[in-house]
Amino acid sequence: MRTALRTWIVAALALAALAAHAAEPKLLPWRGVNLAGAEFGEKNLPGLYDEDYIYPTVRSTAYFQSRGMNLMRVGFRWERLQRQLMGELDTTELGRLRAFVDGTTDRGLSVLLNPHNYARWYGHTVGSKQVPHAAFADFWRRVAEQFKDNPRVMFGLVNEPHTMKTETWVESANAAIAAIRATGARNVVSVPGNAWTGAWSWDSNYYGTPNSVAMKQLRDPGKNLLIEVHQYFDKDNSGTSPICEGPGGAERLQRFTAWLREHKHKGLLGELGGGANPGCEASIKAALDHLHANADVWAGWLWWAAGPWWGDYFLSIEPGPDGQDKPQMKWLTPYLPAR
């Protein structure tokens, strides 16, 4: 009798373990965080290093790596890296960027380069008379030449284009992609849409031609694209309020997910975040559950944000001096590898 009972208990525990394992979401390829700082000081360009802006340190990535993250999206300013359009990259600024990239990828992490410029250079949109498509393509050719031999480097064309014709953005994006591939670079290229690349507004027309229409014209000779969208869960989808309200986390992503599947693209949720409260926790978990349930078209996600100068910013998951997790990091734990 005791032997039978013991056998039953062992079998029950094994079944429970299998059920728990089955309930765990399968990991997506890319899981990470936006590391901000080098894009700061946008009203003082090019600005002074360590006064107007600062790069995150390689050492700071160890915390996120220890939590199971494998992708760091690092912002910087185009105007600092290339002081003159069509000119050489600034040696000093390139050195700062390279030090972070090389040190971070040497740790086994990947880095998504992110000129945090909103498809602008000194306020002029790409594709304009002041900043023609060729200038944007030239910038990316030069950047690709620097990093193309590192397969852990991903090229994010720019952060959140907005207030421009969607067709103009797509033309500039295609020019940049062509220039990158002409260098022989095979790296992943991440391309955002117009209108701050909101997932919720992907098929809206308030900003002109919807991304869902214009972005069908993207062309990548290297066939290694991710379509990058951003999504917050406050009332206006901006990420400026710590309160999440309105449509749920999955609902705001569904139409974009369907578009990815229809057009055979892979998506990257390049920014998501919410304040440290139960409403935002529910929205974030629903969004990440949605990504995992549609893993055939979603490649990964990045939290906004972390970095050395955020202080008490409500979205920051930069750990305190004692290395203690912020509340939001605990929400992300089920979507990261077990420690």
N, C-alpha and C positions, 0 to 999 in steps of 0.2 A: 504493500500500500504506500509506504513511504517512498519507494523507488518510483512508483507511478506518479505520485504527487510531485516529486522532484522533477521528473521528466516533463510534467505538464507546466510547471513553473518556468523551467528553462525555455520551453517552446513558446510560452506566452511572452516572456521577456524578449526573445528573439523577434517575435512578430511585432511587438511594440517598437523595438529598435528599427525594424524595417519600415514600419509605418511612419515613424518620426523622420527617418532619412528621406522617405518618399515625399514628405510634406515640405522638406527644405527646398527652397528655390534653386534651380540649377544656376551656377554662376555664369554671368555674362563675360565675354572676353575682356572688356575694359571696365574698370571700376576705379574711380579716382576723385580728385579734388582740383579746384582752381586755386592756384597759388598766386595771389595778387601782390602788388608792390611796385613792380617795374613800370607799370602803366600809370602810376599815380602822378600828380602834378601836371595834369594836362593843360592847365591854364598858365603854365610856366615852362614853355618848351624852347630849347631842349632841357633846360633846368639843370640843377646841381645834384649830383649823386649824393645819397645819404642825407639830403636835405629836402629835396622835392620828391624823390623816388628812391627805391631800394629793391634789389633782387632778393628773393628768398634764398636761403642757404641750402646747399646740398644736405647738410646735417639735419635740417628740419624735415626732410622727406622720410627720415628713418621712422618717425612716429607713424606716418600714414602707411608706410610699407608694413610696419609691424601689425597694423590693423587689417591688412589684406588688400590694400589698394595697390594698383599697379600702373596707374596713368596719372601724370601730373600735367595739367594745362597751365602753362606759364604765360602771363600777359606781359607785353612790353609795348613801346611806342615806335611806330614806323619812323616818325620824325627824328627820333634819337639814333636809330640804327642806320638810317640813310638821311644824312643832313641835307643833301641836294637830290632832287629827282634825277634819275638816270646816272647818279654818281656812285662812287665806291661806298661800300659800307664803312661806317665809322669804326676804326680799329679798336678804340677803347670800349665802346659799347658792345661790339661784337665779342670782345674778350670776356666781358661780364656774362653775356648770354651763353657763350660757349663753355665757360667754366661751370655754369649751372647745368647745362645740358650734358656735357661730358661726364661730370661727376655723378649726376643722377642716373644716367643710363649705365654707367659703370656699376651701379648698385643693382642692376637688373630691372630697373623701372623704365617705362616709356615716357616720353615727353611730347606733348602736343603744343607746338609753337602757336602763339596767339597774338598777332599785332592787334592791339586793343583800340582800333581806330574807327570803327563804325563805317568802314568803307570811305574814309576821308584821309587827307593829308593836309595839315594846317587848315582844316575846316572845309576844304574843297572836295567834293565827291569824286570818286573814281569814275572815269568815263566823261568827265567834264573837260572843258577847254584847258583849265589849269592843271588837271591831273588826268591826262588821257589814259586809255586802256593800256597803251604801250608802257607807261610809267609803272603801272601796277604789275604788269608782266615782268618788267625789268627788275623790280624789287624782288619778286619771287624767284626769278632766275638766279639772282645773286645769293639769296638765302639757300636755295636748293643746292647750289654748288658747294656751299659750306657744310651742309649736313646730309647730303644724299647717300653717303657711304655708311651712315649709321641707321640700321633698320629699325631701331627703337625710337627714332624721331618721326613724328607725324606733323604734317603741314596743315594748320588751320588757317585758311586764307585771310580771315579778318573776323573781328567781333561785331556781330549785330548790325549789319547794314540797315539803314532806315532813311525815310524821307527822300526817296529817289525813285526813279522808274525801275520796276523789277527787271524789265528787259535790259536796262543799262547795267544793272548789277550782274546779270547772267552773262552778258557779253564780256565784262571785265573778268569775271570768274573763269570763263572759258579761256581767255587770253593768258591768265596766270597759270592755269592747269597745263596749257600747251607749253608754256615756257618752262615749267617745272619738268615736264616729261622730256623736253628737248635736251635737258642736261643729262639724261639717262637715269634720273631718279625714279625709283619704283616705290617710294614711300607712300603710306596712306595719306590722302588729301581729304580734309574735312571742309565741307562747303556749307555755309549758312544761307538762309534765305533772306529776303527783304523784310521790312517791318519788324526789326529786332528779332527776327527768325523765331517768332512764337509758334509753338506747335498748335496752340488753340486757334490761331488766325491763319493757318496755312492755306486754307481755301477761301479766305475773306477777300473782298475787293475794295475795302475802304482805303487802302494804300495804293490802289491801281490794279494792274494785272495780278491776280493771285499767284502766290508762289507755286501752288498746285498746278498751275498752267505754265508759267514761265520757266520753272526749274526743270521741266521735262526736256528743255533744250540744252541742259548741261552735257558736255562731252569730255570724256577722259580717255585719251589713247592708252593709258596704262591700266584702265579698268580696276582702279583701286580707290574708290570714292566712299566716303561716308557723308550722309546728309545730316547736318547738325542743326538741331532745334534747341530752344531754351523754354523752360516752363516753370512758372511759380504759381502759387495757389491762393494768393490773396485776391481781393475783389476784382482788381483790374489787371491781374496777371503780370504785374510789374516787379514784384519782389521787394517793394518798398515798405510794406506793412508786415508786422509780425503776426497778424491775424489772418488765418486762412478761412475763406468763406466763398460761397458760390458753388459752381460745379465741382464734382469730386476729382480726385487725382487721376483716375483712369479716364474719366469722361473727356478731359481736356486733351487727351492724347489719341483718342480712338480714331479720329478722322485722318490724322497724319499717319498712324500705323497702317490704315487701309491703303493710303496713297503709296507708302513704301512697298507694300505687298503687290499692289497693282502694277507698279512701274519697276519692280525688281531691284530696288535699292535697299541699302542698309542704313539704319539711322543711329545717331549718337545724341543722347540727351546731354548736351554740353554744359547746361546749367540747370540745376533744380535746387530748391531750398525752401525753408520755412522756419518760422519762429519756434521757440522751445515751449510748445503748448500742445495739449491733446488734439486740437483740431488740425494743426499742421502735421502732427505725427500720423494721424489717420490718412491725410492726403498724400504724404510722402510714401507711406507704405502701400497705399492703393496704386500709386504711380509705378513704383518699383515692381509690385506684383504684376502690373500690366505689362511692363517690359519683359519680365521673365516668362509670362504666358505667351508672349509673341517673340520669342528669342530667334525665330527664323528671320526676322527683319530688324531686330534691335541688337546693336553691337556693344552697347554699354552706356554708362552714365558718369557724370561728374558733379559733385556737390559744389555749390557756390556758398561760401568760399573759405579760404584760409590765407595765411600770410602774416608777416611780422608786424604790420602796422595797423591791424584792425581794432585793437583794443577791445571794447565791449560791444562791437557790432553784432546785432542779433542773429545774423546768419553765419557768423564765423565758427568754424570747428577747430581753429588753432588751439592746441592744448595750452593750459596754464603752465606756469613755471614748474609745477610739480608733475606735469605730464598727465593730469587728470582729464578724462574724456568730457567733452561738452555733451549735453543731453542728446543732441541730434546724432552724434556718432553712435550712440547706443541703438538708435532706430536703424542705422545702416548695417549693423552687425549681422543680421540674418542674411544679408545679400553679399557678404564678404566671406572669404575662406575661414573655416574654424581655426582658432588659434591654439 
